[in-house]
Amino acid sequence: MHSTSRRRFLAGLSAGALSASLPASGARAMSIVTGFRQGVAEAAARDEVLSAFYRSRGFSGIWTGTEDAVIRRRNALLAAMAEAPLHGLGARRHDPEAMVRSLQGASTPYDQGVAEVDMSRAFLRLAGDLNAGMLVPSTVNPHIKRAVLAADPLAVITVFPEEEPVAFLRGLAPSTSEYPRLLREKMRLEELIASGGWGANVAVEGLEPGQDGTTVRALRDRLIDMGWLAPTASARYDDALTQAVQRFQLAHGLAPDGVAGKGTLEQINLSASDRLRSVLVALERERWNAAPRGARHVWVNLTDFTAMIVDNDVPTFRTRAVIGADAEDRQTPEFSDLMEFMVVNPSWFVPRSIIVKEYLPQLQRNPNAVGHLQVTDSSGNVVNRGAVNFASYSASSFPYSMRQPPGDDNALGLVKFMFPNPWNIYLHDTPAKDLFQREARAFSHGCIRLQQPRDFAYHLLARQTSDPKGEFEAKLQSRAETRVNLEQPIPVHLEYRTAFTNVRGGLQFRRDVYGRDAQIWAALEAEGVEAAPLQG
């Protein structure tokens, strides 16, 4: 529904247009009530929640009638349905005009009962979409393991008639600080698109400071339109333009060298509609993860290649991270859990998938291959490689495990941070320090490698000891594998956000590393979500 149509529709809501009264006297009244309740009972029978709700009410309605409370309830829902696209919800899923036609076309008590249930079904659909999102995350991409904390639909519809309807419906959307910030950015982008967007693309492979000419002017004009550069008539790639490029790069997760190379220009040339799609996906993701994140929590944004400790919505520690590689079996999954402990001087227990795919073929060619790893039996005892005929085993029959003892060259480095989960994902140190200098850092088998694991550990331990650095270093110097429990387990959120805001304002974007947001957008678009301005 376009903005002007929405305003007219909301202004046109009236008690007279939407009322369906039930006469209350005589045999005819009894017949009408019976017909209405029969319609309710039969229409609700195919839905477990609605059937239970209406049974508890003796099949009486909450939407149909002329009482003031009923009219307010009905109009509040219709208005909320009309405003669903403001939240980035699919308009086809929430069609108030079709609902009005259904109510007005219900000419018999039985039909009015059916329309009553239809309205409750529309209410629950809207409540579910606002509260927990339109999509089931794992059906869009199997690496999205997020368990959505959705409100119980029976509880929602049972409580609703006793509440102020407008406030109740508004309260269904996420109460996180990020959600309203994303809504504001969505509206800003829609207005920008309606006014023409950011103008022409910069049609060149690359530009760098010191150059001038037509393509530099195109870059200048686009950055001015995007708000990264103050208006200027300069046609030269000067200091002001270099600094504008750097600001853009910082806000898009790019190396801030001030050079408009191929990667930077690809991001600059993305349209406002492209960016709006990312915001719409971020809104759906925020609905998936609207549960409280914890006053203190660890936030890993996979697309940003960073891990942060966040206290009361403010990042208090930040470090670069390496995430899983783009291969299907190496991508880092998305989920939330509790970090319970860290292990100083850890052993690396090689995952079974790595053993049979990478190391078994090497051992079959040379029993002494990968000598930094121990081959162990089911009891953890080290096996004499010379006594094993590795060629006699297949990937499915190989009976041994592999382990790398603690040490400076251990694949997990000097410490790992554990939040036990079915996917065996955790945060850890690494001896491969050079990878942190890369702009895009997707190289691991799925776990999260930290550039500054020691400082990360100090920061975590500071809540439970007066000398976090001293205690950690003492355990490290012992060379013994040591478990250190966190007295207060900390929520960990492995997220994937290509669009997100800063606490102090401002929208940032990152590249769709694994292509997951493209999949989410396709599913949202199939539900009627549009990345286009609402025209009046």
N, C-alpha and C positions, 0 to 999 in steps of 0.2 A: 504494500500500500504506500503510495507516494506521500510526501509530507503534507501537501495541501489536502489530499483526500483523507489523510489521517485526521487532520484538524476538523474537517467537516464531519467526519464520522463521529468523533468524540463530542463535538458540539451537538450532534443530532441525537445522542442518547437521551431517551425520555421514558418516563414511567409508562406513558400511554402506549408508546410504540412497542414496548417489550413485555407488557403485563399479560399474564394468562391466569385469570382468576378462577377460583373454585367456589361456586355457590355453596352456602352452608346450611340449607334448611330443606326438610322434606325428603320424600323418597327419591326424587330426582337428584338431590344433593348426594345422597348415599350412593346412588348409581355412578355419579361422576367421580366421587372419591375412590370407589371400588375400581373403576376403569383406569383412573390415574395410577393407583398403586399396582395394578396388574401390569401396566405399561412399564413402570419402574422396575418391578420384580423381574419381568422377562428381559428387559434391556440390560439389567445389571447382572443377570445370571451368568453371562459368559466372562465376567471379570471378577476374580476372587476378591479383590480389594473393595470394589464398588458393591458387590453382593453383600459382603460383611457389613459395610457401612450402612447400606439402606435397610438391611435386616434389623440392625440395632435401632433404627428410627421407625420401625413399623412401616417402612416404604413411603414415608412422608418426604416431601421435597425440601430443598434449601434454596432453589433458584426461582421457583414458579410461584407467583402470587403478587398481591398489590401492597403488602405491608412495606413500610419504609425501609426496614432492615433488609428485606429480600431485594428490594429495588437497588439499594446501595451495593449489596453484595454482587448482584448481577451486573450492574454497570461498572463496578470496579474490575471485574474479570474481563469484560469486553474491552474496557480501556487498556488493561494490561496486555491483552492479546494484540491490540492495535499497536502497542509500543514495543512488542517483542523484537522487531528488527533493530531497535535502538541498542539492544544488547547483542546484536549480531546473531540472532536466532532466525531460523528459516520462516519466512512469511507464510509459506504454504502449510506449515505445521500449526499455525496459529491464525486462523482466518475469522475475525470477528463478524465480518459481513455475512459469511456463510452461516455462522451461528445465529445471527439475528433472523435470517431467512428461515432457518429451521424452527426457531421459536414462533415466528409469526405464522408459519405454515401449519403449525400443530393445531388442527381444528377440533379434534376430539380429545376427551380426557385421556384415553389410551396414548394418543400421539403426544400429548403434553407430558405424559410420564416418560416416554421414550426420549423426548427432547431434554427433559430434566437430567436424565442419565448422560446424554450426550454432552451436556454442559459440564457435568462433573468430570467426565472423561477429558474434556478440553482443559479443565482446571488442573487435573493431575498431570497432563502432558506439559502444560506451561510450568507448573511447579517443579517438575522433574528436570526440565530443560534449564531453568534458571538456577536451580539448586545444584545440579550435578552434571549438566551438559547434555547435548543431544546425542552424542556418540558414545559407544562403548569402546574405551581406549584399545583394548587388546584385539578387537575385531578390525581396527584400522591398521595396526602394526603389532606383530607379536612381541616385539621388544619393549612395548609400553606395558609394563607389568603393574601399573598404578591401580590400586584398589580405591575406587571412588567412594567417598563417604557420603552416601545419599540419605536424605531424610526418609523415614518410613512413610510411604504414601497413605496408609490407613490412618496413621497418627496425624498427618497433615490435613487431610480432609475432615477428620473428626474434630480437630481443634478449630479449624477455619470459621465455622458458623458463630463461634463465640467471640471472635476477634474483630477489631476494626478492619474491614476488608482491604482498604487501600494500603494501609501500613503493613498489613500481613503480607500482601503480594509483593510489596517493595522489599520486604525483609527476606524474601526467598533467594535473592541474588547473593553472591559471595560477599562477605563482610571484610575481606582482606583489603589492605591499603592499596595493593596493586590494581585491583579490579576497577575502581573509579578512575584511577589514572589512565588505564587503558581505554576506558570509555571516552574520556576527554580527548585522547589522541585519535580515537576512531572518528569522533565528530569533526575534529580539526582536519583530518585527511579527507573526509567526505566533502567538507566545504572547499578544500583546496582543489579537489578533483572537479567539483562543479564550476570552479572559476578558471579551469584550464590546466591545472597541474603545474609542472616545473618546466614547461617549454621543450625546446628541441634537445635531442640527445647530442652528446659530444662525439662526433663521428671521426674518431682517430684511434690508433692503437695505443698511443701513449704520449704524454707531454711531461716536460720537466722544467724546473726553474731556469729563467734566462731566455726562454723562447717567447716569441710573439706571433701575431697573425690571427687569421680567422678562427682557427680551432681554439686558440687561447681565449679569444673573446667568447666563444661558445661555452667553454668551461667556466669562465668568469660569470656569464649571465646565468648559467644553471645554478651555480653555487649561491649567487645572489637570490635567485628565486627560492632556493631551498633554505635560505636563512643562515648560511655558513659564512657569507661574505657581505660586508657593508657595501651599499651601492658605490660604484666607482666607474670612471670612464677609461681606466688604464687598459691597454691592450697587451700589456706585457706580463709574463709570468713572474711577478715581483714578489717581494717579501710578504705583502698582504695576502696575495693569492696562495703562496706557499703555506702560510699559517692557516688559511681557510681549509686547504686540503688536509693539513694535519688534524684540524679539529674534526673534519669529516671522518678521517681514518680512525681516530680514537673512538668515535661514537659508533663505528661499524666493525670494531675488532680487527683492524688492519694495522700493519706496522706504520707508525706515524713518521714516515720519512719525508713527507711533503711532496713526493713525486707522484704524479697522476699516471701511474703505470697501468698495465692491462687490467689487473685485478681491481684496482681502485676505480678505474673508469667503468668497469662492469657494474660495480655497486652504485656509482653516481648515476648511471644511465637507467637503473631500475625506476619504473614509474611510480607515481603516488598510488596507483591502483595495486601494484605489486606489494608496496609497503602496507597498504590497507589489508590485503589478504593475510599478511603476517600478523597484524594486530588482531584480526578476527580469529585466527588460529590461537593466538595467545589468550584471548578471552575464553575460548572453549577449554584450553588447558587450565586456565585459572579456575574454571568451574569444576574441573576434575580434581583439583588439588586445593579446595577452599577450606579444608580443615585447618585448625590452628597449627602453625609450623613450629611453635615453641619459642619462648622468649629468647632462648639461646639455641641456635641450630647451625648445622653445617649445610651449606648450599653449594651444590656443584652444578653449574650450567654447562652441559656438554658442548653446546655450540660456541661457548665463550672460552672453552679450554681453561677454566679457572675453578678453584675451590675457595670458599669463603667461610669464615665463622661469623655469624650474624647475631648481634645482641640488640634486642628491642628494635628490630627493623633497620639497624645500622651495621654495615660491615665493619668488623673490628680487626679482622685479619684476612689477607687475600694472598693467594699464591697461584702461580701458573700450574697447569695440569696437562698431562697427556691422557687421552681417552682411547677407547677401543678403535681399532682400525675399521675401515669402511666395509670390509668383507662381512658377509652375512653372519658367519659364525664367530665374529670378533667384536661386533658392535656392543657398546655398553648399554645395558637396559636402563629403563627409567622406573624408579620405585622410591619409596620412603621406608626408613627403618630406624632402629636405635643403635647408635654407636655405644658399645658396652665396655670395650677395653682396647688397649694397644699391646703389641708384642715387640719388645726391644730385642735386637739381634735375632730376627726370625729365621726359621728354616723356610725354604720354599718347597712345598709339596706340589709337584708338577701335576696339573690337571690331566685327567685321563685322556681328554681329547688331544692334548699336545703330545702326550706320550706316544699314542698310537699313530698319529698323523705325521709327527715330525721326528721323534727320536727312535722309535722302533725300526723304521727303515734304515737309519744310520747304524744302529746296533747290529742289524742283520748283515750289513756290509762289513762292519768292523766292530767286534765286541768291545773294543777299548774306546769307541767314539764317545763324545760328550763326557769326558772323564771328570768334569767338575760336578757331575751328578752321581749320586749313589743309587744303585738298584736295590730295592728292599722287598722282602716278602710280606705276607699278610700280617705278620706280627711286628713289622717294622725293623727286622734284622737285616743288616747289609748282606747282600748276596755276592758270592764270588763269581764275577762275570765269566771266568774261564770255565766254570762248571755248567754254564747255560748255553744251550743250542738255540740262539735267538731265531734262527731261520725256521725252526719248527713251529713257530707261533704266528698266528694271524692277529689282526687288530682286535677281534672278538675273543680270542683264546689267551692272549698274553696275560699271565697271572701275577705280574709284578707291578710294583709302584716305583716312583723315582722321587728323589729328595735331594735338594741342595742344602748343605749345612750352613749355619750362620757364617758371615764373613763379609769383607769389604766388597767382594764381587758378587754377592748374592743377588739374585734377580729382584728381590724385594728390598734391597738396600739394607738400611740399619733399623727400620721400624715399619710396622704395618698397623693400620687402624681398622678395627674389626666391628662390623655390624652384621652378625651372622644372618645369612639369607640363602634361599634355595639356589641362587645363581653363582654363589661363591665369588661375589664381587666385594672388593674392599679398597681402601686407600693405602698407598704405600710409597716408600722411598724407591729410588732406582739408581744404579750406577751409570745409566745412560743419560748423563746430564746434558749432552749436546742437543737433544731433541727439544728442550725447553726454549731454545732460541728460534725455533721455527714459528712462523705465523699460524699455520694450521697444524694441530698436534694430535692427529688420530693415528696412533702407531701400536697400541698395546693389544693384548689378547682379550681385553674387556675391562680389566681393573683400572683404577685411577691412580696414576703416578703423580706425585707432588714434587715441585721444585724445591720447596723449603719445608721438608718434613720435620726437621728438628724444631723450628720455630712454631710450626703447627702443634707439635706435641707440647711445647712450653705453654702455649696459649691455652690448650685444653687443661693442662695440669694446674694452671694458676688458680683455678677455683678450689683446689683441694690441698694445696701445699704452699708454704711461704717461700720455698726455694725450688720452683719447678725446673729451672735449668740445671741446678746442682743435682737434684734427685735423678733426673733423666740421664745426665751425663755419667753419673756413678753407675747406673745399671748398664749403660752402653759400654763403659770401660771394663766391666766384668767379663765381657765377651760371652756371657751365658744367656741363653734364650730365656727371657723373662716376661711374664704377663703382668701388666699394670692395669688394674680395673679403674674405671671412671666411677667415682662415688655417685655422681649424678649422670646416668646415661643421657646422651645428647641426640636429638632427632637429626637424621641425615636425609636430605632430599636430593636425589639425582634427577635433575630436570633437564628439559630440552626446550629452550626458549630462543627463538630467532627474533623476537620483539619483546622488549621489556623496558621499564621506566626506571629512573633514578629516584631515590627518596626526595631529592631536592628538585625534581622535575626534569623533563627531557626524555626523549624517546631514543633508545638504542636498537640497533639491528645487528644480527649475525647471520652468517651463511647457513643454509640448510644442509649441514654436513652429511647426514645419512639419508636425506630426502624424505624424512618422516612428515615434515610439515606440508610438503606437497601432497602427500597421501591424505592427511587430515583435511586439507583444503578441498580436495576432490570430493571427499565424503560430505563436507559441509555444503558444498555447492550442490550436491545431489539432493540435499535437504532444503534447498531454496535460498541459501545464504548468498548474498550478492556483494561483490566488492565494487560498488558503484554508488554515486551520490543519489540521495533521494530527491527527485525533481518535483518542483511545485507546479 
